Amino acid sequence: MDLRDIGPNPKTKRSKKRVGRGHGSGLGKTSGRGQKGQKARYSIARGFEGGQTPLYKRLPKLRGQSNKAHNIGIFRKRYSTVNISDLACFEAGTEVTPELVIESGLVKKLEAKGLKVLGDGSLGVALTVRAHAFSGSAEEKIKAAGGSAEVIAR
């Protein structure tokens, strides 16, 4: 292979389709639209499903005063989550921080809002847990085990 053999990909040099320019072009007469019918005569609106109610009209609509109420898009609060049962791997008296949780491999990285502790499972050791948010049940279970739950600011 020489430098002279290198060139653009042949597929990228394909010319534009010129429809309705005689039958010798392969796209004459009906211009690739076939014979008769709705699709041959005029353009159909995007999303048209032959008279059936289109998908965008069948889906439920979001209601309410603000986008924040819907918890969608840029307003979504994204947390990295860890369960109480996962924290049971630490020894009693350990101060569990987001950095320690990442080091131990329970969470790969912190999301935008930080770390949230959820209450799935049970905790048998007293830990000092420092996180950006706690579920109600998680906070209760940590205190019931003799530990403390501290909310840290992001």
C-alpha positions in Angstrom: 0.0 0.0 0.0 1.4 3.4 -1.0 0.4 6.9 -0.2 -1.2 7.2 -3.6 -3.7 4.4 -2.8 -5.2 6.4 0.1 -8.3 8.3 -0.8 -11.8 9.2 0.5 -14.2 6.4 1.4 -16.1 5.7 -1.9 -19.4 5.7 0.0 -18.8 9.3 1.1 -18.6 10.5 -2.5 -22.1 9.4 -3.5 -24.0 12.1 -5.5 -27.4 13.4 -4.5 -30.5 11.7 -5.8 -32.1 13.6 -8.7 -35.7 12.4 -8.9 -38.1 12.9 -11.8 -35.4 13.4 -14.5 -36.4 10.7 -16.9 -36.5 6.9 -16.8 -32.9 6.5 -17.6 -31.9 7.8 -14.2 -33.8 5.0 -12.5 -35.9 7.6 -10.6 -38.0 9.0 -13.4 -41.8 9.0 -13.8 -43.0 8.2 -10.2 -39.7 9.4 -8.7 -39.2 6.3 -6.5 -42.7 6.7 -4.8 -44.3 3.7 -6.4 -47.8 3.6 -7.9 -50.8 5.7 -6.6 -51.8 5.9 -3.0 -51.4 8.5 -0.3 -47.7 8.2 -0.1 -47.3 8.8 -3.8 -49.4 12.0 -3.9 -48.2 14.3 -1.2 -46.1 14.5 1.9 -47.5 13.0 5.1 -46.9 14.7 8.5 -44.1 13.3 10.6 -45.6 10.9 13.2 -48.6 10.1 11.0 -49.8 6.6 11.7 -52.5 6.1 9.0 -55.3 7.7 11.0 -54.5 5.8 14.2 -54.0 8.2 17.1 -50.2 9.0 17.0 -47.9 7.9 19.8 -47.2 11.5 20.9 -51.0 11.9 21.5 -51.4 8.5 23.2 -48.8 9.2 25.9 -50.0 10.8 29.2 -49.3 14.5 29.6 -47.4 16.1 32.5 -49.5 18.4 34.6 -48.8 21.0 37.2 -47.4 24.5 37.8 -43.7 24.0 37.3 -41.1 21.7 35.7 -39.6 21.2 39.2 -42.7 19.3 40.2 -42.1 16.7 37.5 -38.5 15.8 38.5 -37.4 15.6 34.9 -34.5 16.8 32.8 -32.4 19.6 34.3 -34.5 19.7 37.5 -33.9 16.0 38.4 -32.0 15.5 41.6 -29.4 12.9 40.9 -27.8 11.1 43.8 -25.3 8.2 44.0 -27.1 5.8 46.3 -26.0 3.2 48.8 -28.1 1.0 51.0 -27.8 0.5 54.8 -27.1 -3.2 54.1 -24.0 -2.2 52.1 -22.6 -0.1 55.0 -22.6 -3.2 57.3 -19.2 -4.1 55.8 -17.5 -1.3 57.8 -16.2 -1.9 61.3 -18.0 -0.4 64.4 -17.1 3.2 65.1 -16.0 4.0 61.5 -16.8 7.4 60.1 -18.3 6.6 56.7 -17.8 9.5 54.3 -18.5 9.7 50.5 -14.8 9.4 49.9 -14.6 6.2 51.9 -17.6 4.7 50.1 -15.9 5.4 46.7 -12.6 3.9 48.0 -14.4 0.7 49.2 -16.1 0.3 45.7 -19.7 0.6 46.9 -20.1 3.6 44.5 -18.1 4.3 41.4 -18.4 8.1 41.4 -20.5 10.9 43.0 -23.4 12.2 41.0 -24.4 15.9 40.9 -26.2 16.1 44.2 -23.8 13.8 46.1 -24.4 10.6 48.1 -27.7 9.4 49.5 -28.1 6.6 52.0 -31.3 4.5 51.5 -32.9 2.3 54.2 -32.9 -1.2 52.4 -31.6 -3.9 54.7 -30.4 -3.7 58.3 -27.4 -2.4 60.1 -25.8 -4.2 63.1 -22.9 -1.9 63.8 -22.7 1.6 65.2 -21.4 4.0 62.5 -21.0 7.7 62.0 -22.4 8.2 58.5 -21.8 11.5 56.7 -23.7 11.9 53.5 -25.5 14.6 51.4 -29.0 13.0 52.0 -30.7 10.2 53.9 -34.0 8.5 53.5 -36.2 8.6 56.6 -35.9 4.8 57.2 -32.1 4.9 56.8 -31.7 7.7 59.4 -33.9 5.7 61.8 -31.9 2.4 61.3 -28.6 4.2 61.8 -29.7 5.7 65.1 -31.3 2.4 66.2 -27.9 0.7 65.7 -26.3 3.3 68.0 -24.7 5.4 65.2 -25.3 8.9 64.0 -26.3 10.3 60.6 -24.9 13.7 59.6 -26.0 15.7 56.6 -23.1 17.4 54.8 -23.6 20.3 52.4 -22.8 19.9 48.7 
